[in-house]
Amino acid sequence: MVSLTVAAILAGAYLLGSIPFGVVLTRLGGAGDLRNVGSGNIGATNVLRTGRKGLAAATLLLDAGKGALAVLIAHLIVPESSPWAGGAAFLGHLYPIWLKFRGGKGVATMLGVAMAIYWPAGIAFALVWLAMLAVTRRSSAGGLSGAIAAPIAAAAGGQSDSVLLLLFMMLLVVWKHRDNITRLIDGSEPKVGQG
């Protein structure tokens, strides 16, 4: 019975993570299909390219919120399943069933999961993300740096279970940013506010 409950929790977390808030909000806001804008990504940075700062901020908060919510709901039902529910929500964001498994890059959702499973790792993520964004003006550099900081912070806090999950998510964030990394290296990655 417990295994069925955990399976249901993970399935629900995946479906929650699959909600493409960037696509939903830009359509509701009259900005068209986000997948036809800029990079075609469904995250907050690409929403910003529509010129709708409010929608971009809402996308960021909702994408982070769905990761955190999956962890918190799972904790209420089967506490030991909560980190893995966060991982399922994260996978849902990267590979959403509603968009033929073509999703976002996972930065905001990973931040939400990190905040919910071990808040010091989430704080480290956010601070490093914001610092690198301020220095480089490149969203990808900030997001990648924050994602790398989270498992390091969890390891420093002795959170072995959290480290494994955050390391797994970090590796997927890096994989999803592989084209951005190439552009960062050759200097062609656009700054925030550019096309």
Buried (B, 14 or more C-beta within 10 A) or exposed (E): EEEEEBEEBBEBBBBBBBBBBBBBBBEEBEBEEBBEBBBEBBBBBBBBBBEBEEBBEBBBBBBBBBBBBBBBBBBEBBEEBBBBBBBBBBBBBBBBEBBEEBBBBBBBBBBBBBBBBBEBBBBBBBEBBEBBBEEBBBBBBBBBBBBBBBBBBBBEBEBEEBBBBBBBBBEBBBEBBEEBBEBBEEEEBBEBEEE
